[in-house]
């Protein structure tokens, strides 16, 4: 039975007792009884109001329990909040169970609030990190743009340098060809300049070949006396032996026991011979300094005496 039923029963008993004794009372006592009855009526009205308020409070408590149960069910689905110690037995009135359930719910709410605060803190940190990364990405993007422009400039410069290198290579190739041609020309010219010719024979043989002629002397009726043997003005290269004066430093004579005479412009002093007798010599004929020996003429004419 609810605690609120006991005052109601006592009030009703008091009213019945008052009505039973009212008949045998004096007017003064009846006045007192009327006052008591009025007071009982007032108490009855207050008790009715109290009962109504109790019922309203009960409904509010039931609604609160339902709401708390829903909250507790929702909170229980949140992982990591844990569960509080379970009650070993239920109380007689159920009030202690409700208080215990509310404490458990408050504990879970506190845990949920703590987790929400931690999550909010992590979210704030993530937002700060995101802002930092966005700033760094902006700087990196600006740096990449600058690098891209620099790459474009370098590519253009490299392209110009490649064109210049191609032009220079073409020019170098042309210069190489010119150099090769010049070397060939110089080699050919030097080879031509290094050519020398010699011929050896008796006076009659050389006269017949047209290599030498006789000039000067006294003109007598029978013959010209004292005429000198000199090289002809027009040389026939076919009767000469071609040599390279850079390589040939000795002229082989047909008979080293015979005497020979140089009738061309070379100076015998610039040569080395086995035996020398004035303008005549005996072989062999050596040429120690080619440039000096062949400077006077490239044609050497040796007469065998």
C-alpha positions as CSV (number, residue, x, y, z in Angstrom):
1,X,0.0,0.0,0.0
2,X,1.2,3.5,-0.9
3,X,2.3,5.8,1.9
4,X,-0.3,8.4,0.7
5,X,-3.3,6.1,1.7
6,X,-2.8,6.2,5.5
7,X,-3.6,10.0,5.9
8,X,-6.8,9.6,3.9
9,X,-8.1,6.7,6.0
10,X,-7.5,8.6,9.2
11,X,-9.3,11.7,7.9
12,X,-12.4,9.7,7.0
13,X,-12.5,8.0,10.4
14,X,-12.3,11.4,12.1
15,X,-15.2,12.7,10.0
16,X,-17.5,9.8,10.8
17,X,-16.6,10.0,14.4
18,X,-17.5,13.7,14.4
19,X,-20.9,13.1,12.7
20,X,-21.8,10.4,15.2
21,X,-21.2,12.6,18.2
22,X,-22.8,15.7,16.7
23,X,-26.3,14.7,17.7
24,X,-25.6,14.6,21.4
25,X,-23.7,17.9,21.6
26,X,-24.7,21.3,22.9
27,X,-24.9,24.2,20.5
28,X,-21.5,25.3,21.5
29,X,-20.2,21.9,21.0
30,X,-22.1,21.7,17.8
31,X,-20.4,24.9,16.7
32,X,-17.1,23.3,17.4
33,X,-18.2,20.2,15.5
34,X,-19.2,22.3,12.5
35,X,-15.8,23.9,12.7
36,X,-14.2,20.5,12.9
37,X,-16.3,19.3,10.0
38,X,-15.3,22.4,7.9
39,X,-11.7,21.7,8.8
40,X,-12.2,18.0,7.7
41,X,-13.7,19.2,4.5
42,X,-10.8,21.5,3.9
43,X,-8.4,18.6,4.7
44,X,-10.3,16.4,2.3
45,X,-10.0,19.0,-0.5
46,X,-6.3,19.3,0.3
47,X,-5.9,15.6,0.2
48,X,-7.6,15.4,-3.1
49,X,-5.3,18.0,-4.5
50,X,-2.4,16.1,-2.9
51,X,-3.5,12.9,-4.6
52,X,-3.9,14.7,-7.9
53,X,-0.4,16.1,-7.6
54,X,0.9,12.7,-6.6
55,X,-0.6,11.2,-9.7
56,X,0.8,14.0,-11.9
57,X,4.2,13.4,-10.3
58,X,3.9,9.7,-10.9
59,X,3.1,10.3,-14.6
60,X,6.0,12.7,-14.8
61,X,8.3,10.1,-13.2
62,X,7.0,7.4,-15.6
63,X,7.6,9.7,-18.6
64,X,11.1,10.6,-17.2
65,X,11.8,6.9,-16.7
66,X,10.8,6.2,-20.3
67,X,12.9,9.1,-21.5
68,X,15.9,8.1,-19.4
69,X,15.5,4.5,-20.6
70,X,15.6,5.6,-24.2
71,X,18.7,7.8,-23.5
72,X,20.3,4.9,-21.6
73,X,19.6,2.6,-24.5
74,X,21.1,5.0,-27.0
75,X,24.1,5.6,-24.7
76,X,24.6,1.9,-24.2
77,X,25.2,1.5,-27.9
78,X,28.2,3.8,-27.7
79,X,31.3,1.7,-27.6
80,X,33.9,2.2,-24.8
81,X,31.6,3.8,-22.2
82,X,31.6,0.6,-20.0
83,X,28.9,-0.4,-17.6
84,X,28.6,0.4,-13.9
85,X,28.4,-2.1,-11.1
86,X,25.1,-4.0,-11.2
87,X,22.8,-4.0,-8.1
88,X,22.6,-7.3,-6.4
89,X,18.9,-6.9,-5.4
90,X,16.1,-4.5,-6.1
91,X,14.7,-2.2,-3.4
92,X,11.2,-2.7,-2.0
93,X,9.8,0.7,-3.3
94,X,11.8,0.8,-6.5
95,X,13.0,4.3,-5.7
96,X,16.5,3.1,-5.0
97,X,16.5,1.3,-8.4
98,X,15.4,4.5,-10.1
99,X,18.1,6.5,-8.3
100,X,20.7,3.9,-9.2
101,X,19.6,3.8,-12.8
102,X,19.8,7.6,-12.9
103,X,23.3,7.6,-11.4
104,X,24.4,5.0,-14.0
105,X,22.8,7.1,-16.7
106,X,24.6,10.2,-15.4
107,X,27.8,8.3,-15.4
108,X,27.4,7.3,-19.0
109,X,26.4,10.8,-19.9
110,X,29.6,12.1,-18.2
111,X,31.6,9.5,-20.1
112,X,29.8,10.5,-23.4
113,X,30.5,14.2,-22.7
114,X,34.1,13.4,-22.0
115,X,34.4,11.4,-25.2
116,X,32.6,14.2,-27.1
117,X,35.1,16.8,-25.7
118,X,38.0,14.5,-26.7
119,X,36.5,14.1,-30.1
120,X,36.0,17.8,-30.4
121,X,39.6,18.4,-29.4
122,X,40.7,15.9,-32.0
123,X,38.5,17.5,-34.6
124,X,40.0,20.9,-33.7
125,X,43.5,19.5,-34.1
126,X,42.6,17.9,-37.4
127,X,41.2,21.3,-38.6
128,X,44.4,23.0,-37.6
129,X,46.4,20.3,-39.3
130,X,44.2,20.7,-42.4
131,X,44.7,24.4,-42.4
132,X,48.5,23.9,-42.0
133,X,48.5,21.4,-44.9
134,X,46.5,23.7,-47.1
135,X,48.9,26.5,-46.4
136,X,51.8,24.1,-47.1
137,X,50.1,23.0,-50.3
138,X,49.6,26.6,-51.3
139,X,53.3,27.3,-50.8
140,X,54.2,24.0,-52.6
141,X,51.9,25.0,-55.5
142,X,53.5,28.4,-55.8
143,X,56.9,26.7,-55.7
144,X,55.8,24.3,-58.4
145,X,54.5,27.1,-60.5
146,X,57.8,28.9,-60.2
147,X,59.7,25.7,-61.0
148,X,57.5,25.2,-64.0
149,X,58.2,28.7,-65.3
150,X,61.9,28.1,-64.7
151,X,61.7,24.8,-66.5
152,X,60.0,26.5,-69.5
153,X,62.7,29.2,-69.5
154,X,65.5,26.6,-69.3
155,X,63.9,24.5,-72.1
156,X,63.8,27.6,-74.3
157,X,67.4,28.4,-73.4
158,X,68.4,24.7,-74.1
159,X,66.6,24.8,-77.4
160,X,68.5,28.0,-78.4
161,X,71.7,26.4,-77.3
162,X,70.9,23.2,-79.2
163,X,70.4,25.3,-82.4
164,X,73.6,27.2,-81.7
165,X,75.4,23.9,-81.2
166,X,74.0,22.5,-84.4
167,X,75.2,25.7,-86.2
168,X,78.6,25.4,-84.6
169,X,78.8,21.7,-85.4
170,X,78.0,22.5,-89.1
171,X,80.6,25.2,-89.0
172,X,83.1,22.9,-87.4
173,X,82.4,20.2,-90.0
174,X,82.9,22.8,-92.7
175,X,86.1,24.0,-91.1
176,X,87.3,20.4,-90.8
177,X,86.7,19.8,-94.5
178,X,88.5,23.0,-95.3
179,X,91.3,22.0,-92.9
180,X,91.5,18.6,-94.6
181,X,91.5,20.1,-98.0
182,X,94.1,22.7,-96.8
183,X,96.3,19.9,-95.4
184,X,95.9,17.9,-98.5
185,X,96.8,21.0,-100.5
186,X,99.8,21.8,-98.3
187,X,100.9,18.1,-98.4
188,X,100.5,18.1,-102.1
189,X,102.3,21.4,-102.4
190,X,105.0,20.3,-100.0
191,X,105.3,17.1,-102.0
192,X,105.6,19.1,-105.2
193,X,108.1,21.4,-103.5
194,X,110.0,18.4,-102.2
195,X,110.4,16.9,-105.7
196,X,113.8,16.8,-107.1
197,X,115.2,15.3,-110.3
198,X,118.6,14.0,-111.3
199,X,120.2,12.5,-114.3
200,X,123.7,10.9,-114.8
201,X,125.4,10.2,-118.1
202,X,128.2,11.0,-120.4
203,X,128.5,14.3,-122.2
204,X,127.3,12.8,-125.5
205,X,124.4,11.1,-123.8
206,X,123.2,14.2,-122.1
207,X,123.6,16.3,-125.3
208,X,121.5,13.8,-127.2
209,X,118.9,13.8,-124.5
210,X,118.8,17.6,-124.7
211,X,119.6,18.0,-121.0
212,X,122.7,20.1,-121.5
213,X,124.0,22.4,-124.2
214,X,127.4,24.0,-125.0
215,X,127.7,27.7,-124.8
216,X,130.5,30.3,-125.3
217,X,134.1,29.7,-126.5
218,X,136.1,31.0,-129.5
219,X,134.6,30.6,-133.0
220,X,137.3,29.2,-135.2
221,X,136.9,28.1,-138.8
222,X,137.0,24.4,-138.0
223,X,135.4,24.4,-134.5
224,X,134.4,26.4,-131.5
225,X,137.1,26.1,-128.7
226,X,136.5,26.6,-125.0
227,X,132.8,26.1,-125.0
228,X,131.2,25.3,-121.6
229,X,128.6,22.6,-120.9
230,X,125.5,24.1,-119.3
231,X,121.9,22.9,-118.5
232,X,119.4,23.3,-121.3
233,X,116.7,26.0,-120.9
234,X,113.9,23.5,-121.4
235,X,114.2,20.4,-119.3
236,X,112.6,17.1,-120.4
237,X,111.5,15.5,-117.1
238,X,111.1,12.2,-118.8
239,X,114.9,11.7,-118.9
240,X,115.3,12.5,-115.2
241,X,114.8,10.3,-112.1
242,X,112.2,11.7,-109.7
243,X,113.1,11.6,-106.0
244,X,111.8,13.1,-102.7
245,X,114.6,15.3,-101.4
246,X,113.2,14.9,-97.8
247,X,113.8,11.1,-98.0
248,X,116.7,10.7,-100.5
249,X,120.1,11.9,-99.1
250,X,122.4,10.0,-101.3
251,X,122.7,9.7,-105.1
252,X,124.1,6.4,-106.3
253,X,126.7,6.7,-109.1
254,X,127.0,4.1,-111.9
255,X,130.8,3.6,-111.4
256,X,132.4,4.9,-108.3
257,X,135.9,4.6,-109.9
258,X,135.0,7.2,-112.6
259,X,135.2,11.0,-112.2
260,X,132.0,13.0,-112.2
261,X,131.1,16.7,-112.5
262,X,128.0,18.6,-111.6
263,X,127.1,20.9,-114.5
264,X,123.8,22.1,-112.9
265,X,123.5,25.0,-110.4
266,X,124.1,22.9,-107.3
267,X,127.2,23.6,-105.3
268,X,129.5,20.7,-104.6
269,X,130.5,22.4,-101.4
270,X,127.0,21.5,-100.0
271,X,127.5,17.8,-100.7
272,X,129.8,15.2,-99.3
273,X,131.8,13.0,-101.7
274,X,134.4,10.2,-101.5
275,X,137.2,12.0,-103.3
276,X,137.1,15.6,-104.7
277,X,139.4,17.1,-107.3
278,X,138.4,20.7,-107.8
279,X,135.1,20.6,-109.8
280,X,135.4,16.8,-110.2
281,X,134.7,14.1,-107.6
282,X,134.4,10.4,-107.2
283,X,131.4,8.8,-105.6
284,X,129.3,8.3,-103.7
285,X,127.4,11.7,-103.5
286,X,125.8,12.4,-100.2
287,X,123.5,15.3,-99.4
288,X,123.5,16.1,-95.6
289,X,121.4,19.3,-95.9
290,X,118.7,18.8,-98.6
291,X,117.2,22.3,-98.4
292,X,120.6,24.0,-98.9
293,X,121.8,21.6,-101.6
294,X,118.6,21.8,-103.7
295,X,118.0,25.5,-103.1
296,X,119.7,26.6,-106.4
297,X,117.8,24.1,-108.6
298,X,115.6,21.1,-108.4
299,X,117.4,19.5,-111.4
300,X,120.7,17.8,-110.8
301,X,122.8,17.0,-113.8
302,X,126.0,14.9,-113.3
303,X,128.3,14.3,-116.2
304,X,130.5,11.3,-116.2
305,X,134.0,12.1,-117.4
